[in-house]
Amino acid sequence: MLNKSKFLCLFFGLFFISSTAFYAQTKSKFKVVLDAGHGGKDPGAIYYGVKEKDIALDVTLRVGKILENNPEIKVNYTRKTDVFIELIDRPKIANKEDADLFISIHCNGAKSSQAYGTETFVMGLSRSAANLEVAKKENSVILLESNYQEKYKGFDPNKPESLIGMKLLQEEYLNQSIDLASKIETNFVSSNKRYSRGVKQAPLWVLDASYMPGVLIELGFLSNKAENNYLSSENGKNEMAQAIAKAIVNYKRELQGLAAETNFSTEAPQKYNAPIDEINNLNQVISSKGIIFKVQISASGTKLETLPKNFKGLSPISREQDGKLYKYFYAEETDFEQIKKRLEEAKKKGFSSAYVVAYKEGVKISVSEALK
């Protein structure tokens, strides 16, 4: 058996092997585009003299500063100053950068001063009245743009039927968006002691038009005096930025099959070339625990037959239903190194958002837990 220190060395060695293989197949750095909501002539929500555009920009820049300390992450911004960026251009910036993540940061507001809490949205066609109200509010910036009828092809942010009719262009990334959103909300609760209103789906233009996993974060209600004071404070803005940055880093690590960063740091793991016999020993331990790895290649609202022709020739394919969502997986291995090869195969076939998932006795667990 491996002692604790050698196991940790092996663990981080596998981290390096994993990240090296991942970046060799895709790109040298993990790209994150940060979008500070509103700006310029669009102040967003205004309560007690505090403007949403200012809080959103401040927190966004703090998130970026943390991430920029990590040599494996490249950060881009839709805006770094108080300027108006048209809604249609925000996802274009992310698409042009070929980003891995798109993060849009906002603050909430409500007629009632009692409303409070954080919430993180992913793209979806929810008919929930509350979610539609958020979508209408965030999409309404369109009306400030010239020729918006032509640019948005008749889209009207104030009409529910227009919202419901939005085409879900990024179904493939929905599962990953939900995963990131969950990490963000968990950090808000566990690290910042905030009240979370949860992860929600809404028809948001800025997420619909981006071709990668993405979330829209509502930091809290400026209409609530206590939350307004918190979000306006240095401590509040720092805590929120830390929670978001930590979620992004751990999302990236989990996507690569690495353990979550418990003591949050932007330091990259040290290189360690694990001897092949130690790697084999770890795989034997994994196998003895009854752990199975799969490659999740997509998630969709459409039920497809698990035939190779439907998945660019990949086989075997399995399918799971999660509510109204169908998840599709390629391969099934007990050997961690073998599943990483299957991941590379899936990416070469064009499933660029594919990632490894783990199961223990039929129950899904995190990859980091599987490797413990």
Secondary structure, DSSP 8 states (H G I E B T S, - for coil): ---HHHHHHHHHHHHHHHHHHHHHHS-SSEEEEEEE--BTTB---EETTEEHHHHHHHHHHHHHHHHHTSTTEEEEES-SSS----TTHHHHHHHHTT-SEEEEEEEE--SSTT---EEEEEE-----HHHHHHHHHHHGGGGGSTTHHHHTTT--TT-HHHHHT---TTGGGHHHHHHHHHHHHHHHHHTT---EEEEEEE--HHHHT-SS-EEEEEEEETTSHHHHHHHHSHHHHHHHHHHHHHHHHHHHHHHTT----SS------------HHHHHHHHHHHHHTTEEEEEEEEEESS-----GGGGTT--SEEEEEETTEEEEEEEEES-HHHHHHHHHHHHHTT-TT-EEEEEETTEEE-HHHHT-
